[in-house]
Amino acid sequence: MKESISIAAIMALLLAPVAAQAVDFTAAVGRTGESTNTYRLGAQWDFGRSWFESGVGKLGGYWDAGYTYWQGDKTSSNHSLSLTPVFVYEFAGRSVKPYIEAGIGIAAFESTRIENNDLGSSFQFEDRIGAGLRFSGGHEVGIRAIHYSNAGIKKPNDGVESYSLHYRHAF
Protein backbone atom coordinates (compact mmCIF):
# COMPACT_ATOMS: atom_id res chain seq x y z
CA MET A 1 0.00 0.00 0.00
CA LYS A 2 2.83 2.42 0.86
CA GLU A 3 4.34 1.71 -2.56
CA SER A 4 1.05 2.64 -4.30
CA ILE A 5 0.85 5.92 -2.39
CA SER A 6 4.47 6.75 -3.27
CA ILE A 7 3.80 5.98 -6.94
CA ALA A 8 0.73 8.23 -6.90
CA ALA A 9 2.76 11.09 -5.37
CA ILE A 10 5.49 10.75 -8.01
CA MET A 11 2.90 10.73 -10.82
CA ALA A 12 1.24 13.86 -9.37
CA LEU A 13 4.58 15.71 -9.33
CA LEU A 14 5.36 14.65 -12.90
CA LEU A 15 1.96 15.79 -14.14
CA ALA A 16 1.80 19.13 -12.30
CA PRO A 17 3.35 21.18 -15.17
CA VAL A 18 0.72 20.00 -17.66
CA ALA A 19 -2.30 20.28 -15.36
CA ALA A 20 -3.22 23.72 -16.73
CA GLN A 21 -3.65 22.35 -20.28
CA ALA A 22 -6.83 20.82 -21.74
CA VAL A 23 -7.22 17.21 -20.68
CA ASP A 24 -8.69 14.36 -22.75
CA PHE A 25 -9.93 11.14 -21.17
CA THR A 26 -9.68 7.54 -22.36
CA ALA A 27 -11.37 4.32 -21.31
CA ALA A 28 -10.07 0.97 -22.59
CA VAL A 29 -10.99 -2.67 -22.22
CA GLY A 30 -8.48 -5.36 -23.12
CA ARG A 31 -7.13 -8.82 -22.56
CA THR A 32 -3.75 -10.50 -22.27
CA GLY A 33 -2.73 -13.74 -23.95
CA GLU A 34 -3.20 -15.50 -20.60
CA SER A 35 -6.88 -14.59 -20.07
CA THR A 36 -6.31 -11.57 -17.83
CA ASN A 37 -8.82 -8.79 -18.44
CA THR A 38 -7.52 -5.22 -18.37
CA TYR A 39 -9.53 -2.09 -17.63
CA ARG A 40 -7.70 1.18 -18.20
CA LEU A 41 -8.54 4.82 -17.49
CA GLY A 42 -6.24 7.49 -18.83
CA ALA A 43 -5.77 11.22 -19.15
CA GLN A 44 -3.94 12.83 -22.08
CA TRP A 45 -2.33 16.22 -22.71
CA ASP A 46 -1.27 17.17 -26.24
CA PHE A 47 2.33 18.14 -26.86
CA GLY A 48 0.95 21.38 -28.32
CA ARG A 49 3.01 21.16 -31.52
CA SER A 50 3.24 19.17 -34.71
CA TRP A 51 5.89 18.31 -37.26
CA PHE A 52 6.11 17.26 -40.92
CA GLU A 53 2.74 18.75 -41.86
CA SER A 54 1.68 18.02 -45.44
CA GLY A 55 -1.40 17.25 -47.48
CA VAL A 56 -1.11 13.64 -46.30
CA GLY A 57 -1.11 14.37 -42.55
CA LYS A 58 1.03 15.48 -39.62
CA LEU A 59 3.10 14.12 -36.75
CA GLY A 60 2.08 15.17 -33.25
CA GLY A 61 1.73 13.58 -29.87
CA TYR A 62 0.52 13.59 -26.31
CA TRP A 63 1.43 12.60 -22.76
CA ASP A 64 -0.63 9.69 -21.45
CA ALA A 65 -1.08 9.03 -17.73
CA GLY A 66 -2.98 5.85 -17.02
CA TYR A 67 -4.33 3.55 -14.35
CA THR A 68 -4.89 -0.11 -15.28
CA TYR A 69 -6.72 -2.76 -13.31
CA TRP A 70 -5.59 -6.30 -14.19
CA GLN A 71 -8.27 -8.90 -13.39
CA GLY A 72 -6.80 -12.40 -13.46
CA ASP A 73 -8.74 -15.65 -13.44
CA LYS A 74 -5.91 -17.73 -11.91
CA THR A 75 -4.26 -15.28 -9.50
CA SER A 76 -5.29 -12.16 -7.64
CA SER A 77 -5.80 -8.85 -9.38
CA ASN A 78 -3.11 -6.25 -9.95
CA HIS A 79 -2.95 -2.47 -10.46
CA SER A 80 -0.54 -0.31 -12.44
CA LEU A 81 0.16 3.38 -13.06
CA SER A 82 1.93 4.59 -16.18
CA LEU A 83 3.24 7.73 -17.87
CA THR A 84 4.10 7.61 -21.57
CA PRO A 85 4.90 10.14 -24.29
CA VAL A 86 3.05 8.97 -27.41
CA PHE A 87 3.83 10.08 -30.97
CA VAL A 88 0.88 10.10 -33.39
CA TYR A 89 0.80 10.36 -37.17
CA GLU A 90 -2.65 11.67 -38.05
CA PHE A 91 -3.71 11.35 -41.68
CA ALA A 92 -5.59 14.24 -43.30
CA GLY A 93 -9.37 14.12 -43.41
CA ARG A 94 -12.43 16.22 -42.75
CA SER A 95 -14.84 14.42 -40.46
CA VAL A 96 -12.77 11.24 -39.93
CA LYS A 97 -8.97 11.18 -39.49
CA PRO A 98 -7.19 7.82 -39.31
CA TYR A 99 -4.03 7.69 -37.18
CA ILE A 100 -1.21 5.44 -36.03
CA GLU A 101 0.65 5.85 -32.75
CA ALA A 102 3.68 4.56 -30.84
CA GLY A 103 5.28 5.36 -27.50
CA ILE A 104 7.68 4.21 -24.80
CA GLY A 105 7.17 5.20 -21.18
CA ILE A 106 7.32 3.92 -17.62
CA ALA A 107 4.92 2.02 -15.38
CA ALA A 108 4.73 0.83 -11.78
CA PHE A 109 2.86 -2.33 -10.76
CA GLU A 110 1.44 -3.11 -7.31
CA SER A 111 2.57 -6.75 -7.62
CA THR A 112 5.24 -8.38 -9.76
CA ARG A 113 2.96 -11.28 -10.77
CA ILE A 114 0.28 -11.36 -13.45
CA GLU A 115 -1.11 -14.87 -14.00
CA ASN A 116 1.91 -17.07 -14.88
CA ASN A 117 4.16 -14.08 -15.62
CA ASP A 118 6.78 -12.93 -13.13
CA LEU A 119 7.64 -9.34 -14.04
CA GLY A 120 10.72 -9.37 -11.78
CA SER A 121 10.16 -5.84 -10.47
CA SER A 122 7.36 -3.33 -9.93
CA PHE A 123 9.13 -0.88 -12.27
CA GLN A 124 8.38 -1.61 -15.93
CA PHE A 125 8.78 0.05 -19.30
CA GLU A 126 5.57 0.51 -21.31
CA ASP A 127 5.89 0.07 -25.09
CA ARG A 128 2.82 0.69 -27.19
CA ILE A 129 1.58 0.71 -30.74
CA GLY A 130 -1.91 1.49 -31.93
CA ALA A 131 -4.22 2.71 -34.67
CA GLY A 132 -7.64 4.28 -34.81
CA LEU A 133 -10.04 6.89 -36.10
CA ARG A 134 -10.62 10.44 -34.84
CA PHE A 135 -14.04 11.90 -35.52
CA SER A 136 -15.15 15.52 -35.61
CA GLY A 137 -16.58 16.50 -32.26
CA GLY A 138 -13.62 15.15 -30.28
CA HIS A 139 -14.38 11.42 -30.32
CA GLU A 140 -11.83 8.69 -31.04
CA VAL A 141 -11.89 4.89 -31.19
CA GLY A 142 -8.90 2.65 -31.66
CA ILE A 143 -6.98 -0.51 -30.94
CA ARG A 144 -3.75 -0.77 -28.99
CA ALA A 145 -1.09 -3.29 -28.05
CA ILE A 146 0.88 -2.46 -24.91
CA HIS A 147 3.90 -4.46 -23.73
CA TYR A 148 5.34 -4.20 -20.22
CA SER A 149 8.89 -5.35 -19.42
CA ASN A 150 11.71 -4.32 -17.09
CA ALA A 151 14.20 -4.57 -20.00
CA GLY A 152 16.31 -7.11 -18.14
CA ILE A 153 17.04 -4.80 -15.19
CA LYS A 154 15.95 -7.57 -12.83
CA LYS A 155 15.39 -11.30 -13.37
CA PRO A 156 13.02 -12.86 -14.16
CA ASN A 157 11.67 -10.59 -16.88
CA ASP A 158 8.65 -12.43 -18.29
CA GLY A 159 6.82 -9.28 -19.37
CA VAL A 160 3.15 -9.08 -20.33
CA GLU A 161 1.10 -7.67 -23.21
CA SER A 162 -2.40 -6.22 -23.22
CA TYR A 163 -4.45 -5.87 -26.41
CA SER A 164 -7.29 -3.41 -26.07
CA LEU A 165 -10.05 -1.33 -27.62
CA HIS A 166 -10.26 2.26 -26.45
CA TYR A 167 -12.51 5.28 -26.61
CA ARG A 168 -11.14 8.80 -26.14
CA HIS A 169 -13.04 12.03 -25.73
CA ALA A 170 -11.28 15.32 -26.35
CA PHE A 171 -12.47 18.42 -24.52
N, C-alpha and C positions, 0 to 999 in steps of 0.2 A: 504494500500500500504506500509506504514512504517513497518507493521508487516511482510510482505513478504520479504522486504529488510533485516530486522533483522534476519529472519529465514535463508535466503541465506548466510548471513555473518557467522552465527553459523555453518552451514553445511560446509562452506569453511574451517573454522578453524578446525573442526573435521576431515576433509578429508586431510588436508595438510600433515600429516605424511605418508600417503599411496600414495601420488601423484607420487612418483618416481617409483612405481611398475607398472607392465604391467596392462593395463586396458582392460576389456571386456565390451561390450555394449549389452543391451537388449532392445527390443521393444515388447510391449504387448498390446493386445486388449482384453477388457473384458466387463462384464455387471454385474450389481447388480440385486437383486431380485425385485427391483422397477423400472426397465427399464432405469436405468442410464447407459450410455456407459462410459467406462473408457479407456483412452489411456495413456500408461505409457512408459517412457524412463528411462533407468537405466544404471548405471556404476558399475562394480564389480571388486574387488581386492581380489585375493585368500589369505587365511590365510598364505599360504606358508609352511604348515605342514599337516601331516595326522596321523591318529591313527588307531589301530586295523586292520592293513593290513593283509590280508590272501588271499587264493586262490579264495575266494568268492567275495571280494571287499575291500574297505577301507572307513574310515570316514575322511572327510575333511570339508572345508567350505570356505566362502567368505564374505566380507562386501558388502552390496548392498546399494547404494545411488540412490534414485529414485525421479522422478517428475511425478505426475499423474494429468491428466486433466479429470474432472468429468463432462460429458455433460448430463444434465437432460432434460427431456421432459416436466416436470411440473414446475420446478423452474429454476433459473439461474444456470450457471455453477459454478464449484468450482475448486480449485487447491490445491495440497498437495505436500509436500516434506517429504521424509522419509530416515532413516538410520537404517539398520538392519543387525546384524550378522546372517548368515544362515549356518546351519550345513547340510552337504550333505553326504549320503551314496551312493557311486558309486559302482555298481556291476562290476565284472571283465568282460572283453570282448576285442575283437581286434578292429574291425572297428565301432562297436556300443556298447555303455555302458549305460545300464539303470541306473537311479538314483531316489532316493527319497530325499526330503529336508524339513526342518522345521526351523523356526526362530522367534524370538521376538525382536522387535525394537521399535523405536519411530517415530512419524510423526507429522507434523504441517499442519493444514488446514487453508485456507484463510477465509472460512466461517464455521460456526458451523451447517449449514443446508445442507442436501443432500436429495432432494425430500421430503418425509414425515418424515425423520429421523432428530432428533435434537441431535447432538453429545454432546452438553453441554459445550464443550470447544474446542479451536483450537488444544490443545495438545492431542494427541491420542497415544495409543500403537498399534503397527502393529504386528499381529500374522499371520503367514503364514505356509502353507503346500503345497507341490507340488510333481510332478513326471515328468519324461521325459526321453529323449534319447540324449546322446552325441555321435556325429559322429566324425570320424577321419577328420582332417582338421579344427577343431575348431568350428564346428557348433553344435547347440543344439536346440531342440524344446521340449516344455513341457506345462503342465497345472498347474494352481496355484489357490488356494483359499486364499484370504487375508482378514482378519477381522480387523476392526478398532474400538477401544473402549477406553474410558478414565478410565476404570477399577473402575468406581464409585467415582472418585476424585471429580467430579462435576455433579450435576443433571440438566437436565435429561441425561441419558447415553444410548441413543437408539442404537448406534453403526451402522456399515454398513459393508457389505461383498462385495467383487468383485471377480468374477470367470473369469479367463482369460487364453488365449493361448499366449505363448511367444516364441520368437526366440532370441537366444543369439549367438554372434560371439566372439570367443576368439582370441586375437592377440598374 
